Structures are given as C-alpha cells and as structure tokens.
C-alpha cells in the first residue's frame, strides 16, 4: 500500500500529533486549494489533507452502528522487541511525551486520549496486546504487539 489518507481540521496540529508517534514529514504539497503532506514512520506512510470548514467526524470507535473506515493499525512487534518493551510500557511513555509536549505547546498538542488501554486479544492463532488512542481529530489508531502463536 502506498499510503493511507487522513482528512484533518488543522494540518499543523495533526503533524505535531503524528510527529510524537515518530512520523516525519517527507513531502509538503497542495491538493486543489488546501494544504497536504506525506509523513513516514512506523513502517508506513500517511497523507494529511487539511479540510477548510471541517465538520465534526463521526465517532467511529464509540458508535456501534457506525459503518465505514474504522481505524489505522500499527504493528509495533518488531519495534518493541528492539526496545525491550511491552505495549503498556510503550503507551505509558507515549502518554508522558504527550503530557510534556502539551504543557510546552498547548496550541498544537493536547494530552493523549486513550480509547482502549492495552489488553490481550486472540486473533486467529495469534495472541496480541492491543491498544487504541485517538489522533488530533479523534480518528482511532490501533497499536498491537504479537505475543505468540497459539497451538
């Protein structure tokens, strides 16, 4: 996949948010009459597009009747193995980074909003640690770490 595209109310806040996750801007451009950029990180690329006069996004995580794109998911298995961390430890470090960054720059960043604290989940024959956070526009982001293959 080349990239996932995210429409945002404020591209500068969105960039600041994704930079805290380890993304970096690799290309800035305009699309039509609005600002856009590509960011790379966590083994992927995302595109941010600023939407003039944005409307509130639906609550994809909280509305059990919502239909449509649900979330982006990032597999942190290799990264966390290199760091010698589990998902709860990584998420706590992320919370602290956001707390400090929000204190230093409250116009650009808010404290991290965790939608689901890390929990174990079996998917097929694999056991994962799974957590969800919300990005600067409320888009759910999933982070997972494979614990083991079962059976």
CNS distance restraints for C-alpha pairs under 8 A (distance, minus, plus):
assign (resid   2 and name CA) (resid  45 and name CA) 6.93 0.50 0.50
assign (resid   3 and name CA) (resid  44 and name CA) 7.01 0.50 0.50
assign (resid   3 and name CA) (resid  45 and name CA) 4.85 0.50 0.50
assign (resid   3 and name CA) (resid  46 and name CA) 5.05 0.50 0.50
assign (resid   3 and name CA) (resid  47 and name CA) 6.54 0.50 0.50
assign (resid   4 and name CA) (resid  45 and name CA) 6.72 0.50 0.50
assign (resid   4 and name CA) (resid  46 and name CA) 4.82 0.50 0.50
assign (resid   4 and name CA) (resid  47 and name CA) 6.07 0.50 0.50
assign (resid   5 and name CA) (resid  46 and name CA) 5.70 0.50 0.50
assign (resid   5 and name CA) (resid  47 and name CA) 4.49 0.50 0.50
assign (resid   5 and name CA) (resid  48 and name CA) 6.00 0.50 0.50
assign (resid   5 and name CA) (resid  49 and name CA) 7.43 0.50 0.50
assign (resid   6 and name CA) (resid  46 and name CA) 7.21 0.50 0.50
assign (resid   6 and name CA) (resid  47 and name CA) 5.96 0.50 0.50
assign (resid   6 and name CA) (resid  48 and name CA) 4.99 0.50 0.50
assign (resid   6 and name CA) (resid  49 and name CA) 6.26 0.50 0.50
assign (resid   7 and name CA) (resid  48 and name CA) 5.89 0.50 0.50
assign (resid   7 and name CA) (resid  49 and name CA) 4.81 0.50 0.50
assign (resid   7 and name CA) (resid  50 and name CA) 5.92 0.50 0.50
assign (resid   7 and name CA) (resid  51 and name CA) 6.29 0.50 0.50
assign (resid   8 and name CA) (resid  14 and name CA) 6.91 0.50 0.50
assign (resid   8 and name CA) (resid  48 and name CA) 6.57 0.50 0.50
assign (resid   8 and name CA) (resid  49 and name CA) 5.89 0.50 0.50
assign (resid   8 and name CA) (resid  50 and name CA) 4.89 0.50 0.50
assign (resid   8 and name CA) (resid  51 and name CA) 5.87 0.50 0.50
assign (resid   8 and name CA) (resid  54 and name CA) 7.82 0.50 0.50
assign (resid   8 and name CA) (resid 137 and name CA) 6.34 0.50 0.50
assign (resid   9 and name CA) (resid  50 and name CA) 5.67 0.50 0.50
assign (resid   9 and name CA) (resid  51 and name CA) 5.47 0.50 0.50
assign (resid   9 and name CA) (resid  52 and name CA) 7.07 0.50 0.50
assign (resid   9 and name CA) (resid  53 and name CA) 7.72 0.50 0.50
assign (resid   9 and name CA) (resid  54 and name CA) 5.59 0.50 0.50
assign (resid   9 and name CA) (resid 137 and name CA) 6.93 0.50 0.50
assign (resid  10 and name CA) (resid  14 and name CA) 6.27 0.50 0.50
assign (resid  10 and name CA) (resid  50 and name CA) 5.90 0.50 0.50
assign (resid  10 and name CA) (resid  51 and name CA) 7.60 0.50 0.50
assign (resid  11 and name CA) (resid  15 and name CA) 6.00 0.50 0.50
assign (resid  11 and name CA) (resid  35 and name CA) 7.40 0.50 0.50
assign (resid  11 and name CA) (resid  36 and name CA) 7.46 0.50 0.50
assign (resid  11 and name CA) (resid  48 and name CA) 6.68 0.50 0.50
assign (resid  11 and name CA) (resid  49 and name CA) 6.79 0.50 0.50
assign (resid  11 and name CA) (resid  50 and name CA) 5.22 0.50 0.50
assign (resid  12 and name CA) (resid  16 and name CA) 6.23 0.50 0.50
assign (resid  12 and name CA) (resid 108 and name CA) 7.20 0.50 0.50
assign (resid  13 and name CA) (resid  17 and name CA) 6.16 0.50 0.50
assign (resid  13 and name CA) (resid 108 and name CA) 4.89 0.50 0.50
assign (resid  13 and name CA) (resid 109 and name CA) 6.46 0.50 0.50
assign (resid  13 and name CA) (resid 136 and name CA) 6.68 0.50 0.50
assign (resid  14 and name CA) (resid  18 and name CA) 6.21 0.50 0.50
assign (resid  14 and name CA) (resid  48 and name CA) 7.63 0.50 0.50
assign (resid  14 and name CA) (resid 135 and name CA) 7.51 0.50 0.50
assign (resid  14 and name CA) (resid 136 and name CA) 5.62 0.50 0.50
assign (resid  14 and name CA) (resid 137 and name CA) 7.56 0.50 0.50
assign (resid  15 and name CA) (resid  19 and name CA) 5.99 0.50 0.50
assign (resid  15 and name CA) (resid  25 and name CA) 7.70 0.50 0.50
assign (resid  15 and name CA) (resid  48 and name CA) 7.96 0.50 0.50
assign (resid  16 and name CA) (resid  20 and name CA) 6.54 0.50 0.50
assign (resid  16 and name CA) (resid 108 and name CA) 6.52 0.50 0.50
assign (resid  16 and name CA) (resid 109 and name CA) 6.80 0.50 0.50
assign (resid  17 and name CA) (resid  21 and name CA) 7.01 0.50 0.50
assign (resid  17 and name CA) (resid 109 and name CA) 6.56 0.50 0.50
assign (resid  17 and name CA) (resid 135 and name CA) 6.87 0.50 0.50
assign (resid  17 and name CA) (resid 136 and name CA) 6.30 0.50 0.50
assign (resid  18 and name CA) (resid  22 and name CA) 6.63 0.50 0.50
assign (resid  18 and name CA) (resid  23 and name CA) 5.53 0.50 0.50
assign (resid  18 and name CA) (resid  24 and name CA) 7.76 0.50 0.50
assign (resid  18 and name CA) (resid 135 and name CA) 7.89 0.50 0.50
assign (resid  19 and name CA) (resid  23 and name CA) 4.67 0.50 0.50
assign (resid  19 and name CA) (resid  24 and name CA) 5.83 0.50 0.50
assign (resid  20 and name CA) (resid  94 and name CA) 7.81 0.50 0.50
assign (resid  20 and name CA) (resid  97 and name CA) 7.36 0.50 0.50
assign (resid  20 and name CA) (resid  98 and name CA) 7.14 0.50 0.50
assign (resid  21 and name CA) (resid  41 and name CA) 8.00 0.50 0.50
assign (resid  21 and name CA) (resid  94 and name CA) 7.67 0.50 0.50
assign (resid  22 and name CA) (resid  41 and name CA) 5.85 0.50 0.50
assign (resid  22 and name CA) (resid  42 and name CA) 7.02 0.50 0.50
assign (resid  23 and name CA) (resid  39 and name CA) 5.81 0.50 0.50
assign (resid  23 and name CA) (resid  40 and name CA) 5.15 0.50 0.50
assign (resid  23 and name CA) (resid  41 and name CA) 4.18 0.50 0.50
assign (resid  23 and name CA) (resid  42 and name CA) 7.04 0.50 0.50
assign (resid  24 and name CA) (resid  39 and name CA) 5.16 0.50 0.50
assign (resid  24 and name CA) (resid  40 and name CA) 5.47 0.50 0.50
assign (resid  24 and name CA) (resid  41 and name CA) 6.52 0.50 0.50
assign (resid  25 and name CA) (resid  37 and name CA) 6.83 0.50 0.50
assign (resid  25 and name CA) (resid  38 and name CA) 5.88 0.50 0.50
assign (resid  25 and name CA) (resid  39 and name CA) 4.28 0.50 0.50
assign (resid  25 and name CA) (resid  40 and name CA) 6.56 0.50 0.50
assign (resid  26 and name CA) (resid  37 and name CA) 7.53 0.50 0.50
assign (resid  26 and name CA) (resid  38 and name CA) 5.76 0.50 0.50
assign (resid  26 and name CA) (resid  39 and name CA) 5.50 0.50 0.50
assign (resid  26 and name CA) (resid  40 and name CA) 6.60 0.50 0.50
assign (resid  27 and name CA) (resid  37 and name CA) 5.42 0.50 0.50
assign (resid  27 and name CA) (resid  38 and name CA) 5.19 0.50 0.50
assign (resid  27 and name CA) (resid  39 and name CA) 7.16 0.50 0.50
assign (resid  28 and name CA) (resid  35 and name CA) 7.78 0.50 0.50
assign (resid  28 and name CA) (resid  36 and name CA) 6.03 0.50 0.50
assign (resid  28 and name CA) (resid  37 and name CA) 4.26 0.50 0.50
assign (resid  28 and name CA) (resid  38 and name CA) 6.60 0.50 0.50
assign (resid  29 and name CA) (resid  35 and name CA) 6.30 0.50 0.50
assign (resid  29 and name CA) (resid  36 and name CA) 5.28 0.50 0.50
assign (resid  29 and name CA) (resid  37 and name CA) 5.74 0.50 0.50
assign (resid  30 and name CA) (resid  34 and name CA) 5.45 0.50 0.50
assign (resid  30 and name CA) (resid  35 and name CA) 4.63 0.50 0.50
assign (resid  30 and name CA) (resid  36 and name CA) 5.29 0.50 0.50
assign (resid  30 and name CA) (resid  37 and name CA) 7.83 0.50 0.50
assign (resid  31 and name CA) (resid  35 and name CA) 6.45 0.50 0.50
assign (resid  31 and name CA) (resid  36 and name CA) 6.41 0.50 0.50
assign (resid  31 and name CA) (resid  49 and name CA) 7.81 0.50 0.50
assign (resid  34 and name CA) (resid  49 and name CA) 7.20 0.50 0.50
assign (resid  34 and name CA) (resid  50 and name CA) 6.11 0.50 0.50
assign (resid  34 and name CA) (resid  51 and name CA) 7.01 0.50 0.50
assign (resid  34 and name CA) (resid  52 and name CA) 7.41 0.50 0.50
assign (resid  35 and name CA) (resid  49 and name CA) 6.03 0.50 0.50
assign (resid  35 and name CA) (resid  50 and name CA) 5.53 0.50 0.50
assign (resid  36 and name CA) (resid  47 and name CA) 7.00 0.50 0.50
assign (resid  36 and name CA) (resid  48 and name CA) 5.37 0.50 0.50
assign (resid  36 and name CA) (resid  49 and name CA) 4.37 0.50 0.50
assign (resid  36 and name CA) (resid  50 and name CA) 6.24 0.50 0.50
assign (resid  37 and name CA) (resid  47 and name CA) 5.59 0.50 0.50
assign (resid  37 and name CA) (resid  48 and name CA) 5.40 0.50 0.50
assign (resid  37 and name CA) (resid  49 and name CA) 6.85 0.50 0.50
assign (resid  38 and name CA) (resid  45 and name CA) 6.65 0.50 0.50
assign (resid  38 and name CA) (resid  46 and name CA) 5.66 0.50 0.50
assign (resid  38 and name CA) (resid  47 and name CA) 4.42 0.50 0.50
assign (resid  38 and name CA) (resid  48 and name CA) 6.44 0.50 0.50
assign (resid  39 and name CA) (resid  45 and name CA) 5.55 0.50 0.50
assign (resid  39 and name CA) (resid  46 and name CA) 5.34 0.50 0.50
assign (resid  39 and name CA) (resid  47 and name CA) 6.31 0.50 0.50
assign (resid  39 and name CA) (resid  48 and name CA) 7.85 0.50 0.50
assign (resid  40 and name CA) (resid  44 and name CA) 5.75 0.50 0.50
assign (resid  40 and name CA) (resid  45 and name CA) 4.40 0.50 0.50
assign (resid  40 and name CA) (resid  46 and name CA) 6.53 0.50 0.50
assign (resid  41 and name CA) (resid  45 and name CA) 6.40 0.50 0.50
assign (resid  42 and name CA) (resid  74 and name CA) 6.90 0.50 0.50
assign (resid  42 and name CA) (resid  75 and name CA) 7.97 0.50 0.50
assign (resid  42 and name CA) (resid  76 and name CA) 7.58 0.50 0.50
assign (resid  57 and name CA) (resid 137 and name CA) 7.62 0.50 0.50
assign (resid  57 and name CA) (resid 138 and name CA) 7.54 0.50 0.50
assign (resid  58 and name CA) (resid  66 and name CA) 7.72 0.50 0.50
assign (resid  59 and name CA) (resid  63 and name CA) 5.60 0.50 0.50
assign (resid  59 and name CA) (resid  66 and name CA) 7.52 0.50 0.50
assign (resid  59 and name CA) (resid 138 and name CA) 7.68 0.50 0.50
assign (resid  60 and name CA) (resid  64 and name CA) 7.80 0.50 0.50
assign (resid  60 and name CA) (resid  66 and name CA) 5.84 0.50 0.50
assign (resid  60 and name CA) (resid  67 and name CA) 7.87 0.50 0.50
assign (resid  60 and name CA) (resid  69 and name CA) 7.88 0.50 0.50
assign (resid  60 and name CA) (resid  70 and name CA) 5.73 0.50 0.50
assign (resid  60 and name CA) (resid  71 and name CA) 7.90 0.50 0.50
assign (resid  60 and name CA) (resid 139 and name CA) 7.49 0.50 0.50
assign (resid  60 and name CA) (resid 140 and name CA) 7.27 0.50 0.50
assign (resid  61 and name CA) (resid  70 and name CA) 7.19 0.50 0.50
assign (resid  61 and name CA) (resid 115 and name CA) 7.89 0.50 0.50
assign (resid  61 and name CA) (resid 140 and name CA) 6.35 0.50 0.50
assign (resid  70 and name CA) (resid 140 and name CA) 7.14 0.50 0.50
assign (resid  71 and name CA) (resid 139 and name CA) 6.72 0.50 0.50
assign (resid  71 and name CA) (resid 140 and name CA) 5.05 0.50 0.50
assign (resid  71 and name CA) (resid 141 and name CA) 5.46 0.50 0.50
assign (resid  71 and name CA) (resid 142 and name CA) 6.77 0.50 0.50
assign (resid  72 and name CA) (resid 140 and name CA) 6.95 0.50 0.50
assign (resid  72 and name CA) (resid 141 and name CA) 5.09 0.50 0.50
assign (resid  72 and name CA) (resid 142 and name CA) 6.10 0.50 0.50
assign (resid  73 and name CA) (resid 141 and name CA) 5.89 0.50 0.50
assign (resid  73 and name CA) (resid 142 and name CA) 4.44 0.50 0.50
assign (resid  73 and name CA) (resid 143 and name CA) 5.78 0.50 0.50
assign (resid  73 and name CA) (resid 144 and name CA) 7.55 0.50 0.50
assign (resid  74 and name CA) (resid 141 and name CA) 7.73 0.50 0.50
assign (resid  74 and name CA) (resid 142 and name CA) 6.12 0.50 0.50
assign (resid  74 and name CA) (resid 143 and name CA) 4.91 0.50 0.50
assign (resid  74 and name CA) (resid 144 and name CA) 6.40 0.50 0.50
assign (resid  75 and name CA) (resid 143 and name CA) 5.99 0.50 0.50
assign (resid  75 and name CA) (resid 144 and name CA) 5.08 0.50 0.50
assign (resid  75 and name CA) (resid 145 and name CA) 5.99 0.50 0.50
assign (resid  75 and name CA) (resid 146 and name CA) 7.96 0.50 0.50
assign (resid  76 and name CA) (resid  80 and name CA) 5.81 0.50 0.50
assign (resid  76 and name CA) (resid 143 and name CA) 6.60 0.50 0.50
assign (resid  76 and name CA) (resid 144 and name CA) 5.82 0.50 0.50
assign (resid  76 and name CA) (resid 145 and name CA) 5.30 0.50 0.50
assign (resid  77 and name CA) (resid  81 and name CA) 6.12 0.50 0.50
assign (resid  77 and name CA) (resid 144 and name CA) 7.00 0.50 0.50
assign (resid  77 and name CA) (resid 145 and name CA) 4.35 0.50 0.50
assign (resid  77 and name CA) (resid 146 and name CA) 5.65 0.50 0.50
assign (resid  78 and name CA) (resid  82 and name CA) 6.24 0.50 0.50
assign (resid  79 and name CA) (resid  83 and name CA) 6.30 0.50 0.50
assign (resid  80 and name CA) (resid  84 and name CA) 5.81 0.50 0.50
assign (resid  80 and name CA) (resid  85 and name CA) 5.07 0.50 0.50
assign (resid  80 and name CA) (resid  86 and name CA) 6.30 0.50 0.50
assign (resid  80 and name CA) (resid  87 and name CA) 7.42 0.50 0.50
assign (resid  80 and name CA) (resid  90 and name CA) 7.67 0.50 0.50
assign (resid  80 and name CA) (resid 145 and name CA) 7.64 0.50 0.50
assign (resid  81 and name CA) (resid  85 and name CA) 6.37 0.50 0.50
assign (resid  81 and name CA) (resid  86 and name CA) 7.90 0.50 0.50
assign (resid  85 and name CA) (resid  89 and name CA) 6.14 0.50 0.50
assign (resid  85 and name CA) (resid  90 and name CA) 6.42 0.50 0.50
assign (resid  86 and name CA) (resid  90 and name CA) 6.34 0.50 0.50
assign (resid  86 and name CA) (resid 145 and name CA) 7.65 0.50 0.50
assign (resid  87 and name CA) (resid  91 and name CA) 6.02 0.50 0.50
assign (resid  87 and name CA) (resid 118 and name CA) 6.65 0.50 0.50
assign (resid  87 and name CA) (resid 129 and name CA) 6.50 0.50 0.50
assign (resid  87 and name CA) (resid 130 and name CA) 7.62 0.50 0.50
assign (resid  87 and name CA) (resid 131 and name CA) 7.81 0.50 0.50
assign (resid  87 and name CA) (resid 144 and name CA) 7.25 0.50 0.50
assign (resid  87 and name CA) (resid 145 and name CA) 6.57 0.50 0.50
assign (resid  88 and name CA) (resid  92 and name CA) 6.15 0.50 0.50
assign (resid  88 and name CA) (resid 117 and name CA) 7.75 0.50 0.50
assign (resid  88 and name CA) (resid 118 and name CA) 5.82 0.50 0.50
assign (resid  89 and name CA) (resid  93 and name CA) 6.31 0.50 0.50
assign (resid  90 and name CA) (resid  94 and name CA) 6.24 0.50 0.50
assign (resid  91 and name CA) (resid  95 and name CA) 6.14 0.50 0.50
assign (resid  92 and name CA) (resid  96 and name CA) 6.29 0.50 0.50
assign (resid  93 and name CA) (resid  97 and name CA) 6.21 0.50 0.50
assign (resid  94 and name CA) (resid  98 and name CA) 6.18 0.50 0.50
assign (resid  94 and name CA) (resid 112 and name CA) 7.83 0.50 0.50
assign (resid  95 and name CA) (resid  99 and name CA) 6.07 0.50 0.50
assign (resid  95 and name CA) (resid 111 and name CA) 7.20 0.50 0.50
assign (resid  95 and name CA) (resid 112 and name CA) 5.67 0.50 0.50
assign (resid  96 and name CA) (resid 100 and name CA) 6.18 0.50 0.50
assign (resid  97 and name CA) (resid 101 and name CA) 6.04 0.50 0.50
assign (resid  98 and name CA) (resid 102 and name CA) 5.79 0.50 0.50
assign (resid  98 and name CA) (resid 109 and name CA) 7.35 0.50 0.50
assign (resid  98 and name CA) (resid 110 and name CA) 7.03 0.50 0.50
assign (resid  98 and name CA) (resid 111 and name CA) 5.31 0.50 0.50
assign (resid  98 and name CA) (resid 112 and name CA) 5.72 0.50 0.50
assign (resid  99 and name CA) (resid 103 and name CA) 6.21 0.50 0.50
assign (resid  99 and name CA) (resid 110 and name CA) 7.41 0.50 0.50
assign (resid  99 and name CA) (resid 111 and name CA) 4.99 0.50 0.50
assign (resid  99 and name CA) (resid 112 and name CA) 7.06 0.50 0.50
assign (resid 100 and name CA) (resid 104 and name CA) 6.27 0.50 0.50
assign (resid 101 and name CA) (resid 105 and name CA) 5.87 0.50 0.50
assign (resid 101 and name CA) (resid 106 and name CA) 7.62 0.50 0.50
assign (resid 101 and name CA) (resid 109 and name CA) 6.62 0.50 0.50
assign (resid 101 and name CA) (resid 110 and name CA) 7.97 0.50 0.50
assign (resid 102 and name CA) (resid 106 and name CA) 4.70 0.50 0.50
assign (resid 102 and name CA) (resid 107 and name CA) 7.93 0.50 0.50
assign (resid 102 and name CA) (resid 108 and name CA) 7.35 0.50 0.50
assign (resid 102 and name CA) (resid 109 and name CA) 4.76 0.50 0.50
assign (resid 102 and name CA) (resid 110 and name CA) 4.96 0.50 0.50
assign (resid 102 and name CA) (resid 111 and name CA) 5.81 0.50 0.50
assign (resid 105 and name CA) (resid 109 and name CA) 6.19 0.50 0.50
assign (resid 106 and name CA) (resid 110 and name CA) 6.21 0.50 0.50
assign (resid 109 and name CA) (resid 136 and name CA) 7.83 0.50 0.50
assign (resid 110 and name CA) (resid 136 and name CA) 7.91 0.50 0.50
assign (resid 112 and name CA) (resid 133 and name CA) 7.38 0.50 0.50
assign (resid 112 and name CA) (resid 134 and name CA) 7.55 0.50 0.50
assign (resid 113 and name CA) (resid 133 and name CA) 5.72 0.50 0.50
assign (resid 113 and name CA) (resid 134 and name CA) 5.57 0.50 0.50
assign (resid 113 and name CA) (resid 135 and name CA) 7.77 0.50 0.50
assign (resid 114 and name CA) (resid 132 and name CA) 6.14 0.50 0.50
assign (resid 114 and name CA) (resid 133 and name CA) 4.28 0.50 0.50
assign (resid 114 and name CA) (resid 134 and name CA) 6.41 0.50 0.50
assign (resid 115 and name CA) (resid 131 and name CA) 7.67 0.50 0.50
assign (resid 115 and name CA) (resid 132 and name CA) 5.16 0.50 0.50
assign (resid 115 and name CA) (resid 133 and name CA) 4.97 0.50 0.50
assign (resid 115 and name CA) (resid 134 and name CA) 6.53 0.50 0.50
assign (resid 115 and name CA) (resid 140 and name CA) 7.66 0.50 0.50
assign (resid 116 and name CA) (resid 131 and name CA) 5.28 0.50 0.50
assign (resid 116 and name CA) (resid 132 and name CA) 4.84 0.50 0.50
assign (resid 116 and name CA) (resid 133 and name CA) 6.78 0.50 0.50
assign (resid 117 and name CA) (resid 130 and name CA) 7.85 0.50 0.50
assign (resid 117 and name CA) (resid 131 and name CA) 5.28 0.50 0.50
assign (resid 117 and name CA) (resid 132 and name CA) 6.82 0.50 0.50
assign (resid 118 and name CA) (resid 129 and name CA) 6.06 0.50 0.50
assign (resid 118 and name CA) (resid 130 and name CA) 5.17 0.50 0.50
assign (resid 118 and name CA) (resid 131 and name CA) 4.36 0.50 0.50
assign (resid 118 and name CA) (resid 132 and name CA) 7.71 0.50 0.50
assign (resid 119 and name CA) (resid 129 and name CA) 5.40 0.50 0.50
assign (resid 119 and name CA) (resid 130 and name CA) 5.45 0.50 0.50
assign (resid 119 and name CA) (resid 131 and name CA) 6.65 0.50 0.50
assign (resid 120 and name CA) (resid 127 and name CA) 6.81 0.50 0.50
assign (resid 120 and name CA) (resid 128 and name CA) 5.49 0.50 0.50
assign (resid 120 and name CA) (resid 129 and name CA) 4.46 0.50 0.50
assign (resid 120 and name CA) (resid 130 and name CA) 6.14 0.50 0.50
assign (resid 121 and name CA) (resid 127 and name CA) 5.80 0.50 0.50
assign (resid 121 and name CA) (resid 128 and name CA) 5.28 0.50 0.50
assign (resid 121 and name CA) (resid 129 and name CA) 6.26 0.50 0.50
assign (resid 121 and name CA) (resid 130 and name CA) 6.68 0.50 0.50
assign (resid 122 and name CA) (resid 126 and name CA) 5.69 0.50 0.50
assign (resid 122 and name CA) (resid 127 and name CA) 4.47 0.50 0.50
assign (resid 122 and name CA) (resid 128 and name CA) 6.19 0.50 0.50
assign (resid 123 and name CA) (resid 127 and name CA) 6.37 0.50 0.50
assign (resid 123 and name CA) (resid 128 and name CA) 7.45 0.50 0.50
assign (resid 125 and name CA) (resid 149 and name CA) 5.74 0.50 0.50
assign (resid 125 and name CA) (resid 150 and name CA) 5.11 0.50 0.50
assign (resid 125 and name CA) (resid 151 and name CA) 7.09 0.50 0.50
assign (resid 126 and name CA) (resid 146 and name CA) 7.07 0.50 0.50
assign (resid 126 and name CA) (resid 147 and name CA) 7.49 0.50 0.50
assign (resid 126 and name CA) (resid 148 and name CA) 5.84 0.50 0.50
assign (resid 126 and name CA) (resid 149 and name CA) 4.40 0.50 0.50
assign (resid 126 and name CA) (resid 150 and name CA) 5.57 0.50 0.50
assign (resid 127 and name CA) (resid 146 and name CA) 6.06 0.50 0.50
assign (resid 127 and name CA) (resid 147 and name CA) 5.45 0.50 0.50
assign (resid 127 and name CA) (resid 148 and name CA) 5.48 0.50 0.50
assign (resid 127 and name CA) (resid 149 and name CA) 6.32 0.50 0.50
assign (resid 127 and name CA) (resid 150 and name CA) 6.98 0.50 0.50
assign (resid 128 and name CA) (resid 144 and name CA) 6.32 0.50 0.50
assign (resid 128 and name CA) (resid 145 and name CA) 5.43 0.50 0.50
assign (resid 128 and name CA) (resid 146 and name CA) 4.36 0.50 0.50
assign (resid 128 and name CA) (resid 147 and name CA) 5.20 0.50 0.50
assign (resid 128 and name CA) (resid 148 and name CA) 7.32 0.50 0.50
assign (resid 129 and name CA) (resid 144 and name CA) 5.43 0.50 0.50
assign (resid 129 and name CA) (resid 145 and name CA) 5.17 0.50 0.50
assign (resid 129 and name CA) (resid 146 and name CA) 6.46 0.50 0.50
assign (resid 129 and name CA) (resid 147 and name CA) 6.83 0.50 0.50
assign (resid 130 and name CA) (resid 142 and name CA) 7.00 0.50 0.50
assign (resid 130 and name CA) (resid 143 and name CA) 5.81 0.50 0.50
assign (resid 130 and name CA) (resid 144 and name CA) 4.48 0.50 0.50
assign (resid 130 and name CA) (resid 145 and name CA) 6.75 0.50 0.50
assign (resid 131 and name CA) (resid 142 and name CA) 5.74 0.50 0.50
assign (resid 131 and name CA) (resid 143 and name CA) 5.34 0.50 0.50
assign (resid 131 and name CA) (resid 144 and name CA) 6.47 0.50 0.50
assign (resid 132 and name CA) (resid 140 and name CA) 6.38 0.50 0.50
assign (resid 132 and name CA) (resid 141 and name CA) 5.42 0.50 0.50
assign (resid 132 and name CA) (resid 142 and name CA) 4.46 0.50 0.50
assign (resid 132 and name CA) (resid 143 and name CA) 6.23 0.50 0.50
assign (resid 133 and name CA) (resid 140 and name CA) 5.79 0.50 0.50
assign (resid 133 and name CA) (resid 141 and name CA) 5.32 0.50 0.50
assign (resid 133 and name CA) (resid 142 and name CA) 6.66 0.50 0.50
assign (resid 134 and name CA) (resid 138 and name CA) 4.76 0.50 0.50
assign (resid 134 and name CA) (resid 139 and name CA) 5.26 0.50 0.50
assign (resid 134 and name CA) (resid 140 and name CA) 4.65 0.50 0.50
assign (resid 134 and name CA) (resid 141 and name CA) 5.93 0.50 0.50
assign (resid 135 and name CA) (resid 139 and name CA) 5.25 0.50 0.50
assign (resid 135 and name CA) (resid 140 and name CA) 6.55 0.50 0.50
assign (resid 135 and name CA) (resid 141 and name CA) 6.92 0.50 0.50
